[in-house]
Amino acid sequence: MGAERQHYYWKLGCTDVICCVFLLLAIVGYVAVGIIAWTHGDPRKVIYPTDSRGEFCGQRGTKNANKPYLFYFNIVKCASPLVLLEFQCPTPQICVEKCPDRYLTYLNARNSRDFEYFKQFCVPGFQNNKGVAEVLRDGDCPAVLTPSQPLAQRCFPAIHAHKGVLMVGNETTYEDGHGARKNVTELVEGAKKANWVLEARQLAMRIFEDYTVSWYWIVIGLVIAMVMSLLFIILLRFLAGIMVWVMIIMVILVLGYGIIHCYMEYSRLRGEAGSDVSLVDLGFQTDLRVYLHLRQTWMAFMIILSILEVIIILLLIFLRKRILIAIALIKEASRAIGYVMCSMLYPLVTFFLLCLCIAYWACIAVFLSTSNETVYKIFDDVACPLNGKTCNPETFPSANESRLCPKARCQFAFYGGESGYHRALLGFQIFNVFMFFWLANFVLALGQVTLAGAFASYYWALRKPDDLPAFPLFSAFSRALRYHTGSLAFGALILAIVQIIRVILEYLDQRLKAAENNFAKFLMTCLKCCFWCLEKFIKFLNRNAYIMIAIYGTNFCTSAKNAFFLLMRNIIRVAVLDKVTDFLFLLGKLLIVGSVGILAFFFFTHRIRIVQDTAPPLNYYWVPILTVIIGSYLIAHGFFSVYGMCVDTLFLCFLEDLERNDGSAERPYFMSSTLKKLLNKTNKKPSKS
């Protein structure tokens, strides 16, 4: 029987070949979309700023090669909604060598020696042959310069607080183009939104400094979390039963204390004025503490706790054997992991493949979003029939448009296009997201089938570990790719379709938030809830279907059907095992994350020292502590995900073992001796003949 099961894959061959072909064709199309996006896209549009003519600032080989910073004539206009619609601030912008460092108005600088300094912030080729009003009207020069600081190669006003007043530089007033002095808060209204960015930059620099001096201690903390995760899994082999029964006894004792406390409060309120008022007569009260002065409240609490206590005791009486089976399976999972230790490292393979999927998706998204062409439009402050029309900045001065609207200017508006490729960009982006979901789910499915195949080979080995393959994890991985790529692609495709529908529903929900249609909002909420439940169910079904694929090598639909009905026939065992393992995993995660987090807190706050002045000086001690806590949780989750897959695989194998075998010489039980003892099962010895 063991040999037959181990070589069952070789007899069946490939499964769901059509879906495998679809996946390969989709990957070829995905690569083609990536090549198209790569040939048309320009990521510099995301990284580097562009002036009003759409030319990059500070790029080699351009006229602005020595001008790395972008200067806004009137940054107040950057708070306009047009910025959100077209991603371009509706004010003239030029590339400059450095940001301004002083207050200076155009009117004051025009007839002074400061004009040469001011001129570098005017449009290229500006000639001082116009009046003040004409220069400001045509947008040739800014009305005022304010001290600014570069951030992401853009000049933002240097805002700070002085005696409770927001200031730019060291001044609180400035002169406009007509010589009138105004309060600087008029500039601050538009620029203060950039102040948090400046503070965020300083915060980021300090956090980066903390990482540079504490990274090795963070690594040590993560190694400690890894060791503790391994130790916890090993201890489950010996202490799983003790921890489960201690948990159950503690719950019973806590509920018993609650019943006694409620009875004591009920007795204490006897004879107290107002304590006999009923809950119905009292009605709803905003201060919930009022209800604690009523005897009826404590009576209700006591009845509820008593019912829970009785239910738990009855469940223990009737489900005692099933709890023992769950504990035995958890212990057996620890033994299986001990024989297949390399399985604990497989999450690194899954993590690496997921990183590749995320990186490719992000690159395609950036290249697609930056594959638009430079679009110039006509801007005019007065009424003009051509306002908003596209134009060519090189031919605009001599074109008919400039004669129809003499005061208009051809200015960079945004990146776009009207070709067939540009019209298909939205479809390409949706296809990019869909392929990301499909490939990411395929990677996760490959990991689940690989681990399930390795642990199933352990269970179906009659003589453990002698009948185990030499490299069970590698053998399961190769079988999954060679024979079941189509089945994995099928399960991942179903899940990807549901996920892309959820993304579309989220997008539509964001668009409907501004609407006042309550029925549409209600319908959208119902659809989101239904598809969320559907996604959870499909994940559960896929996980068990992958285990059946690893055991028998059947196609996805057959495996999903067999797994579902097998679990439904043993629903009580499923519920008990699920809750017991959930409790143990929760306990393990709390123990590991809490222990490592407390140790990191005492270490980085200098409460404990390994040697003299071990902990490095930090700007924010919470930076390494949070990093260690989050990293410890991810490590523990990775280890317990492998352990959970092992438990689920052994559980399905156990159920199949019970239904298909009878302990005879032809069909012996493959379960451990502990499980056979719990179920009063034995294997008959083969006859001597």
Secondary structure by P-SEA (a helix, b strand, c coil): caaaaaaccccccccaaaaaaaaaaaaaaaaaaaaaaaacccccccccccccccccccccccccccccbbbbcccccccccccccccccccbbbbbcccccccccccccccccaaaaaaaaccccccccccaaaaaaacccccccccccccccccccccccccccccccccccccccccbbbbaaaaaaacccaaaaaaaaaaaaaaaaaaaacaaaaaaaaaaaaaaaaaaaaaaaccaaaaaaaaaaaaaaaaaaaaaaaaaaaaaacccccccccccccccccccccccccaaaaaaaaaaaaaaaaaaaaaaaaaaaaaaaaaaaaaaaaaaaaaaccccaaaaaaaaaaaaaaaaaaaaaaaaaacccbbbbbbbccccccccbbbbcccccccccccccccccccccccccccccccaaaaaaaaaaaaaaaaaaaaaaaaaaaaaaaaaaaaacccccccccccaaaaaaaaaaaccaaaaaaaaaaaaaaaaaaaaaaaaaaaacccccaaaaaaaaaaaaaaaaaaaaaaaaaaaaaaaaaaccccaaaaaaaaaaaaaaaaaaaaaaaaaaaaaaaaaaaaaaaaaaaaaaaaaaccccccccccccccccaaaaaaaaaaaaaaaaaaaaaaaaaaaaaaaaaaaaaacccccccccccccaaaaaaacbbbbccccc
